[in-house]
């Protein structure tokens, strides 16, 4: 295999990115300039086996600049030796450009378990990157219903919500209302959202087919809502979700998630990513317990860091 180093240009982004966050359009939303792209090319000139996009600002380099994850994308099976050589090539290229700190926020290991383990072995064990581990929760989508995987207490909540509320996919004209609802729910709990509506609207305008808003409602109003991102054709990410505080005992989000699961199954989706369960760099045990009680599987999500003299 040949190694190829190139700076950011649209023609460098072939084949299409596996994950939305590594697409050229999203990269430009994260930062308009400062990107450096490294590629692992195969025998054919046009063949790209792997790619990582890294944002450089001063002496610091990071992947992504602003997204849940960036890191390397692998488009075909790569040997351990080739992956090691590639990351050594990345390090050398960055250091030549004056980089003294590198941070790589990796996608959840459950997305591609074999490749994630491979990357961890290379970066942590061979190249001596420091590793920070977050707890990530995903729901594997299969033939059985999500309710079948729930603990009895969550099944009971789902049954009650099913009788009280109707599930629906929101029209674009409702997006701002759902965002405001989720923001209000977060404010009730003294929490905040990472993106303002202006930023959210800008992202949706660039990726209209990647965002789906769902809600549970009845005659009195909205009980729960969720913003889903189609990270890839096979992975959905529950970006923001919440229910009104008056329904805390009922927890309608449980039924909302099982409805989303059914919709995902109909679209041949393989994973629903519920995000990490971290609070101030520590595991948020109540949140993690909730995710596991509705049928989620827990796994690691790594961030790799290294400093250079």
The 8 nearest C-alpha neighbors of each residue, nearest first, counted from 0:
[[1, 41, 42, 40, 2, 39, 81, 48],
 [0, 2, 40, 41, 3, 39, 42, 44],
 [1, 3, 39, 40, 0, 38, 4, 85],
 [2, 4, 38, 39, 40, 1, 37, 5],
 [3, 5, 37, 38, 36, 2, 6, 92],
 [6, 4, 36, 37, 3, 7, 35, 38],
 [5, 7, 35, 36, 8, 34, 4, 37],
 [8, 6, 35, 34, 36, 5, 11, 9],
 [7, 9, 10, 11, 6, 12, 5, 36],
 [8, 10, 11, 12, 23, 7, 13, 24],
 [11, 9, 8, 12, 13, 7, 14, 23],
 [10, 12, 9, 8, 13, 7, 5, 36],
 [13, 11, 10, 9, 14, 15, 23, 16],
 [14, 12, 15, 11, 10, 47, 16, 45],
 [13, 15, 12, 16, 47, 46, 74, 11],
 [16, 14, 13, 12, 17, 22, 18, 23],
 [15, 17, 22, 18, 21, 14, 19, 12],
 [18, 16, 231, 15, 72, 19, 21, 74],
 [17, 19, 231, 230, 16, 20, 21, 22],
 [18, 20, 230, 22, 21, 231, 16, 25],
 [19, 21, 18, 25, 22, 69, 66, 26],
 [22, 20, 19, 18, 16, 69, 26, 23],
 [21, 23, 16, 19, 25, 24, 20, 26],
 [24, 22, 26, 25, 27, 21, 9, 12],
 [23, 25, 27, 22, 26, 28, 205, 21],
 [26, 24, 28, 27, 22, 20, 23, 29],
 [25, 27, 23, 29, 28, 24, 22, 21],
 [26, 28, 31, 30, 25, 24, 29, 23],
 [29, 27, 25, 26, 30, 24, 31, 202],
 [28, 30, 26, 65, 27, 64, 25, 31],
 [31, 29, 27, 28, 32, 26, 64, 33],
 [32, 30, 27, 28, 29, 33, 26, 34],
 [33, 31, 30, 34, 27, 54, 7, 55],
 [32, 34, 55, 54, 56, 35, 31, 30],
 [35, 33, 54, 7, 53, 32, 55, 36],
 [34, 36, 6, 53, 7, 52, 54, 33],
 [37, 35, 52, 6, 5, 7, 51, 53],
 [36, 38, 4, 51, 50, 5, 52, 89],
 [39, 37, 50, 3, 49, 4, 40, 36],
 [38, 40, 2, 49, 48, 3, 47, 50],
 [41, 39, 47, 1, 48, 46, 2, 38],
 [40, 42, 0, 46, 43, 1, 47, 48],
 [41, 43, 0, 44, 40, 1, 46, 45],
 [44, 42, 46, 41, 45, 40, 47, 0],
 [43, 45, 46, 42, 41, 40, 47, 1],
 [44, 46, 43, 47, 40, 41, 13, 42],
 [47, 45, 43, 41, 44, 40, 48, 42],
 [46, 48, 40, 49, 39, 41, 45, 38],
 [49, 47, 74, 39, 40, 75, 73, 41],
 [50, 48, 73, 39, 72, 38, 47, 74],
 [49, 51, 38, 72, 71, 37, 39, 52],
 [50, 52, 71, 37, 70, 36, 72, 53],
 [53, 51, 36, 35, 62, 37, 34, 50],
 [54, 52, 62, 35, 61, 34, 36, 60],
 [53, 55, 34, 61, 33, 60, 64, 62],
 [56, 54, 60, 33, 59, 34, 53, 57],
 [57, 55, 59, 58, 60, 33, 54, 98],
 [56, 58, 59, 55, 98, 97, 60, 99],
 [57, 59, 98, 99, 97, 56, 100, 60],
 [60, 58, 100, 56, 57, 98, 55, 99],
 [61, 59, 55, 101, 54, 100, 102, 53],
 [62, 60, 102, 54, 53, 63, 101, 103],
 [63, 61, 53, 103, 69, 70, 64, 104],
 [62, 64, 69, 65, 61, 68, 66, 53],
 [63, 65, 62, 29, 54, 61, 66, 30],
 [66, 64, 29, 63, 67, 30, 68, 62],
 [65, 67, 68, 63, 20, 64, 69, 29],
 [68, 66, 65, 69, 63, 104, 106, 20],
 [69, 67, 104, 66, 106, 105, 63, 70],
 [68, 70, 63, 62, 104, 105, 21, 20],
 [71, 69, 105, 62, 103, 51, 104, 68],
 [70, 72, 51, 50, 73, 49, 69, 52],
 [71, 73, 50, 49, 51, 74, 70, 17],
 [74, 72, 49, 75, 48, 71, 50, 76],
 [73, 75, 48, 49, 72, 76, 47, 17],
 [76, 74, 48, 73, 77, 49, 47, 72],
 [75, 77, 78, 74, 73, 48, 114, 49],
 [78, 76, 75, 81, 82, 79, 48, 73],
 [79, 77, 81, 80, 82, 76, 83, 117],
 [78, 80, 82, 81, 83, 77, 117, 121],
 [81, 79, 83, 78, 82, 84, 77, 85],
 [80, 82, 84, 78, 83, 79, 85, 77],
 [83, 81, 85, 79, 84, 80, 78, 86],
 [82, 84, 80, 86, 85, 81, 121, 79],
 [85, 83, 87, 81, 82, 86, 88, 80],
 [84, 86, 88, 82, 83, 87, 81, 89],
 [87, 85, 89, 88, 83, 84, 90, 82],
 [86, 88, 84, 90, 89, 85, 91, 83],
 [87, 89, 85, 91, 86, 90, 84, 92],
 [90, 88, 86, 92, 87, 91, 93, 85],
 [89, 91, 87, 93, 88, 92, 94, 86],
 [90, 92, 88, 94, 89, 93, 95, 87],
 [93, 91, 89, 95, 90, 94, 88, 96],
 [94, 92, 96, 90, 95, 98, 91, 89],
 [93, 95, 98, 97, 96, 91, 92, 90],
 [94, 96, 92, 93, 97, 91, 98, 90],
 [95, 97, 93, 94, 98, 92, 58, 91],
 [98, 96, 94, 95, 58, 99, 93, 57],
 [97, 99, 58, 94, 93, 59, 96, 100],
 [100, 98, 307, 58, 306, 59, 97, 308],
 [101, 99, 306, 59, 98, 305, 60, 307],
 [100, 102, 60, 305, 304, 61, 59, 306],
 [101, 103, 304, 61, 303, 60, 62, 104],
 [104, 102, 62, 303, 70, 302, 61, 105],
 [105, 103, 302, 68, 69, 70, 62, 303],
 [104, 106, 70, 68, 301, 302, 103, 69],
 [105, 107, 68, 108, 300, 69, 104, 70],
 [108, 106, 300, 109, 110, 299, 135, 105],
 [107, 109, 115, 112, 110, 300, 299, 111],
 [108, 110, 112, 107, 111, 298, 137, 299],
 [111, 109, 108, 107, 112, 106, 270, 234],
 [110, 112, 109, 114, 113, 108, 115, 107],
 [113, 111, 115, 108, 109, 114, 116, 110],
 [114, 112, 116, 115, 111, 117, 108, 118],
 [113, 115, 117, 116, 111, 112, 118, 73],
 [116, 114, 112, 108, 118, 117, 113, 111],
 [117, 115, 119, 113, 114, 118, 120, 112],
 [116, 118, 114, 120, 115, 119, 113, 121],
 [117, 119, 115, 121, 120, 116, 122, 114],
 [118, 120, 116, 122, 117, 121, 123, 115],
 [121, 119, 124, 117, 118, 123, 122, 116],
 [122, 120, 125, 118, 119, 124, 83, 123],
 [121, 123, 126, 119, 128, 120, 125, 124],
 [124, 122, 128, 127, 119, 120, 121, 126],
 [123, 125, 120, 127, 121, 122, 126, 119],
 [124, 126, 121, 127, 122, 123, 120, 83],
 [125, 127, 122, 128, 123, 124, 121, 87],
 [128, 126, 123, 124, 125, 122, 129, 305],
 [127, 129, 123, 305, 304, 122, 303, 126],
 [128, 130, 304, 303, 305, 127, 123, 131],
 [131, 129, 303, 302, 128, 132, 304, 301],
 [132, 130, 302, 301, 303, 133, 129, 304],
 [133, 131, 301, 300, 299, 130, 302, 134],
 [132, 134, 300, 299, 301, 135, 275, 131],
 [133, 135, 299, 275, 276, 298, 300, 297],
 [134, 136, 275, 298, 299, 274, 297, 300],
 [137, 135, 297, 296, 273, 295, 274, 298],
 [138, 136, 272, 295, 296, 271, 273, 139],
 [137, 139, 295, 271, 270, 296, 140, 272],
 [140, 138, 270, 269, 137, 141, 271, 295],
 [139, 141, 269, 270, 264, 138, 268, 260],
 [142, 140, 143, 139, 264, 269, 144, 145],
 [141, 143, 144, 140, 264, 145, 261, 265],
 [144, 142, 141, 145, 147, 140, 148, 146],
 [145, 143, 146, 147, 142, 261, 148, 257],
 [144, 146, 147, 148, 257, 143, 149, 260],
 [147, 145, 149, 148, 144, 154, 257, 293],
 [146, 148, 145, 144, 149, 143, 154, 150],
 [149, 147, 294, 146, 145, 293, 150, 144],
 [150, 148, 293, 146, 294, 147, 292, 154],
 [149, 151, 292, 153, 152, 154, 293, 148],
 [152, 150, 154, 153, 155, 149, 292, 156],
 [151, 153, 155, 154, 150, 156, 149, 292],
 [154, 152, 156, 155, 150, 151, 149, 157],
 [155, 153, 157, 151, 156, 152, 149, 146],
 [154, 156, 158, 152, 153, 157, 151, 159],
 [157, 155, 153, 159, 154, 158, 249, 160],
 [156, 158, 254, 154, 160, 155, 159, 253],
 [159, 157, 161, 155, 156, 160, 154, 162],
 [158, 160, 156, 162, 161, 157, 155, 163],
 [161, 159, 163, 157, 162, 158, 251, 164],
 [160, 162, 158, 159, 163, 164, 157, 254],
 [163, 161, 160, 159, 164, 158, 165, 157],
 [162, 164, 160, 161, 159, 217, 165, 216],
 [165, 163, 216, 217, 215, 161, 160, 162],
 [164, 166, 215, 216, 217, 167, 161, 163],
 [167, 165, 215, 214, 164, 216, 255, 258],
 [168, 166, 214, 213, 169, 165, 215, 216],
 [167, 169, 213, 212, 214, 170, 166, 211],
 [170, 168, 212, 213, 173, 167, 171, 214],
 [169, 171, 172, 173, 168, 174, 212, 211],
 [172, 170, 173, 174, 169, 175, 212, 211],
 [171, 173, 170, 174, 175, 169, 176, 177],
 [174, 172, 176, 171, 170, 175, 169, 177],
 [175, 173, 177, 171, 176, 172, 178, 212],
 [174, 176, 178, 177, 173, 179, 172, 196],
 [177, 175, 179, 173, 174, 178, 180, 172],
 [178, 176, 180, 174, 179, 175, 181, 173],
 [177, 179, 175, 181, 180, 176, 182, 174],
 [180, 178, 182, 176, 177, 181, 183, 175],
 [181, 179, 177, 183, 178, 182, 176, 184],
 [182, 180, 184, 178, 183, 179, 241, 185],
 [181, 183, 179, 185, 184, 180, 178, 186],
 [184, 182, 186, 180, 185, 181, 179, 187],
 [185, 183, 181, 187, 182, 186, 243, 241],
 [184, 186, 190, 182, 188, 187, 183, 191],
 [185, 187, 189, 183, 188, 190, 184, 182],
 [188, 186, 184, 185, 189, 183, 244, 190],
 [187, 189, 185, 186, 190, 184, 244, 191],
 [190, 188, 186, 187, 185, 191, 184, 183],
 [189, 191, 185, 186, 188, 192, 187, 184],
 [190, 192, 185, 186, 193, 189, 182, 188],
 [193, 191, 194, 182, 195, 190, 185, 239],
 [192, 194, 191, 195, 198, 239, 199, 196],
 [195, 193, 192, 198, 199, 196, 197, 191],
 [194, 196, 198, 197, 199, 193, 192, 200],
 [195, 197, 199, 198, 200, 194, 178, 175],
 [198, 196, 200, 195, 199, 201, 194, 202],
 [199, 197, 201, 195, 196, 200, 194, 202],
 [200, 198, 196, 202, 201, 197, 194, 195],
 [199, 201, 203, 197, 202, 198, 196, 204],
 [200, 202, 198, 204, 199, 203, 197, 205],
 [201, 203, 199, 205, 204, 200, 206, 198],
 [202, 204, 206, 200, 207, 205, 201, 199],
 [203, 205, 201, 202, 207, 206, 200, 199],
 [206, 204, 202, 203, 207, 201, 24, 25],
 [205, 207, 203, 209, 208, 204, 202, 210],
 [206, 208, 203, 204, 209, 210, 205, 202],
 [209, 207, 206, 210, 211, 229, 203, 205],
 [208, 210, 229, 206, 228, 207, 211, 230],
 [211, 209, 228, 208, 227, 207, 229, 203],
 [210, 212, 227, 226, 228, 213, 209, 168],
 [211, 213, 226, 169, 225, 168, 227, 210],
 [214, 212, 168, 225, 169, 224, 167, 211],
 [215, 213, 224, 167, 223, 166, 216, 225],
 [216, 214, 166, 223, 165, 222, 164, 221],
 [215, 217, 221, 164, 222, 165, 220, 214],
 [218, 216, 164, 219, 220, 165, 221, 163],
 [217, 219, 220, 216, 221, 164, 165, 163],
 [220, 218, 217, 221, 216, 222, 164, 163],
 [219, 221, 217, 216, 218, 222, 215, 223],
 [220, 222, 216, 223, 215, 217, 214, 219],
 [221, 223, 216, 215, 242, 243, 220, 251],
 [224, 222, 242, 215, 241, 214, 221, 252],
 [225, 223, 214, 240, 213, 241, 215, 177],
 [224, 226, 240, 213, 239, 212, 227, 214],
 [225, 227, 212, 239, 238, 211, 237, 240],
 [228, 226, 237, 211, 236, 238, 210, 212],
 [229, 227, 210, 236, 209, 230, 235, 238],
 [228, 230, 235, 209, 231, 234, 236, 210],
 [231, 229, 19, 18, 228, 234, 235, 236],
 [232, 230, 234, 18, 229, 233, 17, 19],
 [231, 233, 234, 229, 268, 230, 235, 267],
 [232, 234, 268, 269, 231, 270, 235, 267],
 [235, 233, 270, 231, 230, 271, 268, 232],
 [236, 234, 229, 271, 228, 230, 272, 270],
 [235, 237, 272, 228, 227, 238, 271, 273],
 [238, 236, 227, 273, 239, 226, 272, 228],
 [237, 239, 236, 226, 227, 228, 240, 225],
 [240, 238, 226, 225, 237, 241, 227, 181],
 [241, 239, 225, 224, 226, 181, 237, 238],
 [240, 242, 181, 223, 224, 184, 225, 252],
 [241, 243, 223, 222, 252, 244, 184, 224],
 [242, 244, 245, 184, 246, 222, 223, 241],
 [245, 243, 247, 246, 242, 184, 187, 188],
 [246, 244, 243, 247, 248, 242, 249, 222],
 [245, 247, 249, 244, 248, 243, 250, 242],
 [246, 248, 250, 244, 249, 245, 243, 242],
 [249, 247, 246, 250, 245, 156, 244, 251],
 [248, 250, 246, 247, 156, 251, 160, 159],
 [249, 251, 247, 252, 248, 246, 253, 156],
 [252, 250, 253, 254, 160, 249, 223, 255],
 [251, 253, 255, 250, 254, 223, 256, 242],
 [254, 252, 251, 256, 255, 157, 250, 257],
 [253, 255, 157, 257, 256, 251, 252, 160],
 [254, 256, 252, 258, 253, 257, 251, 259],
 [255, 257, 259, 253, 258, 254, 252, 260],
 [256, 258, 260, 254, 259, 145, 255, 261],
 [259, 257, 261, 255, 260, 256, 254, 262],
 [258, 260, 256, 262, 257, 261, 263, 255],
 [259, 261, 257, 263, 258, 262, 256, 264],
 [262, 260, 264, 258, 259, 263, 257, 265],
 [263, 261, 259, 265, 260, 264, 258, 266],
 [262, 264, 260, 266, 268, 265, 261, 259],
 [265, 263, 267, 261, 266, 262, 268, 260],
 [264, 266, 262, 263, 267, 261, 268, 260],
 [265, 267, 263, 264, 268, 262, 233, 261],
 [268, 266, 264, 265, 269, 263, 233, 140],
 [267, 269, 233, 263, 266, 264, 234, 270],
 [270, 268, 140, 233, 139, 234, 267, 271],
 [271, 269, 139, 234, 140, 138, 268, 272],
 [270, 272, 235, 138, 137, 236, 234, 273],
 [271, 273, 137, 236, 274, 235, 270, 237],
 [274, 272, 237, 136, 137, 236, 271, 275],
 [275, 273, 272, 135, 136, 276, 237, 236],
 [274, 276, 135, 134, 277, 136, 133, 273],
 [277, 275, 283, 287, 134, 282, 286, 135],
 [276, 278, 282, 283, 281, 275, 280, 279],
 [277, 279, 281, 283, 280, 282, 276, 284],
 [278, 280, 281, 277, 282, 283, 276, 133],
 [281, 279, 278, 277, 282, 133, 283, 132],
 [282, 280, 278, 277, 279, 283, 133, 276],
 [281, 283, 277, 284, 276, 278, 280, 134],
 [284, 282, 277, 276, 278, 286, 285, 287],
 [283, 285, 287, 286, 282, 288, 276, 277],
 [286, 284, 288, 287, 283, 289, 290, 276],
 [287, 285, 289, 288, 284, 283, 276, 290],
 [286, 288, 284, 290, 289, 285, 276, 283],
 [287, 289, 285, 291, 286, 290, 284, 292],
 [290, 288, 292, 286, 287, 291, 285, 293],
 [291, 289, 287, 295, 292, 293, 288, 286],
 [290, 292, 295, 294, 288, 293, 289, 287],
 [291, 293, 289, 150, 290, 294, 149, 288],
 [294, 292, 149, 291, 290, 295, 153, 150],
 [295, 293, 148, 149, 291, 292, 138, 296],
 [294, 296, 138, 291, 137, 290, 136, 293],
 [297, 295, 137, 136, 138, 291, 294, 298],
 [296, 298, 136, 135, 295, 137, 134, 299],
 [297, 299, 135, 134, 136, 109, 108, 296],
 [300, 298, 134, 135, 133, 108, 132, 301],
 [299, 301, 107, 133, 132, 108, 135, 134],
 [302, 300, 132, 105, 131, 299, 133, 303],
 [301, 303, 104, 131, 103, 105, 130, 132],
 [302, 304, 130, 103, 102, 129, 128, 104],
 [305, 303, 102, 129, 128, 101, 103, 130],
 [304, 306, 128, 101, 100, 129, 102, 307],
 [305, 307, 100, 99, 101, 308, 304, 128],
 [308, 306, 99, 100, 305, 98, 94, 101],
 [307, 99, 306, 100, 98, 94, 97, 305]]
